[in-house]
Amino acid sequence: MTRATPRLYCTALVIAATSACVGTPAPRVEPATPVTQSTIALPPPPLAGRTIAFPDFHESVLPNGVRLIVVEHGTQPVASVNLYVRSGSAADPAQQAGLAGMAAELLTKGTQTRSATQIAESIENVGGRISAGAAGDWISVSATSLAENLPLALELVSDVALRPTFPAEEVELARRRTLSGLQAALGQPGEIARRRFLREIYGEAHPYGTMPIPGTVQGLEQSHLQQFHSRHFTPGNALLVVAGQVTRAQVEQLARQHFGGWQGSAAPSVTMPVVPARQQTTIYLVHRPGSVQSNIWVGHGAVRPDDPDFFALQVLNRILGGGTDARLFQILREEKGWTYGSYSNFTRPADVGYFSATAEVRTEVTDSAVAEIVRQLRRLQQETVPTEEFEFARDYLAGSFPLRIETAGQVASQVAQARLLGLPVEDVTQYVQRIRAVTAADVQRVAQRHIRPEGAAIVIVGDATQILSGLEPMAPVRLYDVEGQPIERSALQVRASSLSFDATRLRPQTLTYQLIVQGNAMGTATEQLRRDGDAWVGTSGLNSPVMQQESEVRFDATDLSPIRSSMAAGQGASRVSVNLEITDGRVRGRAELPPEAGGVRDIDMEAVGGMLLPGMDPYVLALATLRDGASMSLPVFNPMSGTVTNVTYRVTGAEQVTVPAGTFPAWRVEVTGVQPMILFLRQEGPHILLRQEYPGMPVSMELQSIGGN
Amino acid sequence: MPTFDWRCFATITLVSVILTQPLHSQGGTRQAGEIPFERYELANGLRVILAPDPTSTAVAVNLWYDVGSRHERRGRSGFGHLFEHLMFQGSDNVERGQHMQMVERNGGSLNASITEDRTNFFQTLPPDRYNLALWLESDRMRSLQVTEENMRREIEVVKEERRLRIDNAPYGTSQLQAFYYAPYDSTTCFPYAHSVIGSMDDLNAAQVEDVRNFFNTYYAPNNATLTVVGSFDAAEAKQLIQQYFGSIPRGMQPEPVQCTEPFRHLPVRQTVDDPNAQLPAIWMSFAGVPAGHPDSYALSMLGSILGQGETSRLNERLVRTDRAALTVQALPAHRRDPGILLLFAVSNQGIEPARLEQLVDEEIAKIRDGGVTTDELEKAKNRYRSDAIFGRQSVMGRAEALQWHNHFLGDPGAIRTEMEHSMAVTSADIQRVAREYLQPEKRSVIITRPAAATPTPARIPEDGR
């Protein structure tokens, strides 16, 4: 289910060129007319003698240790202020991962003299903006305003950075926002892959390999935030960058006024552990049952920011996977049609960065795509890049640089970046010259030196039951579940269930639910159970502007064994319908899915003991034995993938739950193995579903009424 | 989930340029941000605006043709949009698709867009390569390949674009109704009573001869303004421009556009059944004034105070306080002939559009009766001026600003005067224009009702009612 907030499209008075944004070179459709004006028949060569000097900037240090960079640049009366503190999420203690991110977010949510609303209003009233955020190696607070409001911008940045109060209620709100965002992210295969990759590259001991999880965020208290602030927000750890139509004298005077009185002990120095060396290529396969795509990350630790090969690696990356005209995209997408996109990257954090080549491909081509990526890495080591291809990459990087230092803010951010990485300013002021000095031979040399297909981590998130056998011949494979726990190969087997349920305890009933989207009622759903001969028939209907769904499931009235299940759903323009029947111990039927989910699929496979068909889960839960800590795993047929996967229901607590139908003592049940859900079931049996939530999504269902039948 | 893409932003920013020109009063501290320029004309009528600036690191080459959907005749609608596509299909010395490739491979960026009043083509390049953009623009102005094959292929692309953006998009059909068909009388102002995206029937019927004539008439040097902004030498640019564009022959003088009394048919009230919409919505288009009209500045501020930003009056009332609407916004559409002020709101579930209409009317009445506060007006002016100035930090932003003021107000230098006019707006002005323009009998109201899905998308007349 996706968020359904309607938004106005691009207004009709604006019709932009699609042709300008897509399109591939194609042969000329008509012969050229004879050239008569020879001076204008050919594209002109570059104009000579046109080197762009990197704009001037001034660096100084306030007496208390705050470093200051001023960029007097730009034709428009604009000022941008950025305060960087050289401690980011890499400074989080492992048990408090997420601390820097939350501290940054809360800076603008209250100071000793201003509330969150007052901070927002004071900058909006003058048409400006303020924001704060954490990166891996630093936290930044940024304000942009008209030049005439520079004093206000500096005052606000100083106030939020030096005197934040981390108000308890804002901490709570931020925690909820963070948890909800985190839960949503942890359900995304791309994020699961990225996290596995970082952990394998950097190991547990390195801060770059440690990421926030719900457990570490839950534990964050106001006092931790205050401690983090007093420890890291010190003048010696700060870099203040002011750019725009400003004067150095004015900025220095204002900086002294607003930051000169800032006191604090020296910033804590962090020693980064060594990035572990990789001896052999290993495949880390994260089993995501039912996945129709595989997310692939291939790479390893690479270079420090000051490595002299950085510029040659930039050119290499542009050739390999730095855009849609690069090799990975052209081969994996244009030539093979395996993926929507494939790219590569060399990161440049303060400590050792990593190299990665990534792709998201259809399940059935997973092993071919991995092999092709590895082949392309080797090719860079074995062959010199052809001259034309090399020159395009080099010239693109050199040519586009001036467009990346157009505004004062962009200039400032380039200089700040160099300083935060501990680099000499020549790294940016000489960027174009250094890129132009790279040769095709350099590219081959750095490929041999810094790319290691023989010592790579290959992370794949996908349905291991379908891709494992293709991957095993390539390299040793280690298996994980989506939570990150190592699993055995035996765990890939679908486990039959021997649990029995007494379906005679069910009673006919009708339950009505409200669908809540972002706090607004957005539709109703009904669940009805009736008796039909030897079977129970459960029907459900959801009617909402967001989506419509109708389903019917039939199962044995004594032992709950499945008989038939059908479902039809629509969301926007996409339609899904599924019809399944169990005969002779087999599941047979057909699933009609949107093309991107596989299209029409005929189903005929062996049933698994204790297997459920879609739509049976409320009735199984109604009859299950629930108590704190209880857990059961049942094989459930997944019509989207056409496979059976184990779904786990785990009771994780008892709560009072209030829904429109009343207040009830309830069990909290976490569901994993499908789209993660949290269910609240009435403690009194049969266990009626009271509320259903999707972690990280602003969508829930709440029980409105209970009726007999 | 539909999101705005940057191509749309490019032109939406343009709209806000108009309403984003605030003030130069109170002691001269509030500068508009100067953009020194010179302008001249080639013998073939090409107008040129040069704004050299040695401190910038890039050069924008920006060409506006005085052709938009307003220039299309009945039975020929969609030609303007078709050309925005055809211009990338190759010319004598540039193969199809090469324009984009050459610019990008030299480190540059580019795009094009069309509105009711103009079509623009623009590229940003490093200073040693702006000559390439001049050459590319001149080659297609001189020798665009308007062939049957190119035309048919791009017509299909345009049709697909229409299906995607209008026919299958929530509120797509109502949006065309609210912008064009309902507020404008097609008998007196066909230019604005039909959509920019174009009529599929007209495009299907297009003959290559008609399309060539359209090119020869509107894509001629005497119908275009070339603006170059950034790090370049003016004398060299003049020489290059003369070399590349000087020999392109002048075209015919296009016929003047007729739009008289466009609003005499108001009020209008219509309902659109939209199978793609999930929730009801309401659109109110108030009859406005041409860009540059003395009341246009106060109307822009009024739009901002009513419906732009989280703390706008309509957002406070409809979304935050009464929770009747999911979203509400004001979209002033500035045009060469009279424009409109459009208010748009989507209902929360269970809320009838009539309720939204009542709430909007109440908020308008409050301003008509009580005016706006000094703080509100000040905030609107600050927002307007900041947005305008932030947008002009790039060479492309400055080129677009020069072009806009030249095209709509007849003088690139109007950047300064327009800001002064906007900053001079008073609370009394706002109250006066609210009384004069925001009247029930001077508007069209479109109600969008979600409809059960039907096999064919909702259709509305494509070239006016």
Interface residues (C-beta under 8 A of the other chain):
Chain A: T2 R3 A4 T5 P6 R7 L8 Y9 C10 T11 A12 L13 V14 I15 A16 A17 T18 S19 A20 C21 G23 T24 P25 A26 P27 R28 V29 E30 A32 T33 V35 Q37 T39 I40 A41 L42 P43 P44 P46 L47 A48 R50 I52 P55 H73 G74 T75 Q76 P77 V78 E124 N125 V126 G127 G128 T144 S145 L146 E148 F392 D395 Y396 L397 A398 G399 S400 F401 P402 L403 I405 E406 T407 A408 G409 N520 A521 M522 G523 P545 V546 G570 G572 A573
Chain B: M1 P2 T3 F4 D5 R7 C8 A10 T11 I12 V15 T29 R30 Q31 G33 E34 I35 D53 T55 S56 T57 A58 H81 E84 H85 F88 Q89 G90 D92 N93 V94 E95 R96 G97 Q98 M100 Q101 M102 E104 R105 N106 G107 G108 S109 L110 N111 A112 S113 I114 T115 E116 T124 L125 P126 P127 D128 R129 Y130 N131 L132 W135 L136 S138 D139 S143 Q145 T147 E149 N150 E154 V157 E161 R165 I166 N168 A169 P170 Y171 G172 Q175 L176 F179 Y180 S195 V196 I197 S231 E236 Q243 Y244 S247 N276 A277 Q278 L279 A281 G309 T311 R323 L326 T327 Q329 L331 A333 F344 V346 N348 Q349 G350 D375 E378 K379 N382 R383 Y384 R385 S386 D387 I389 F390 R392 Q393 S394 V395 R398 P450 A453
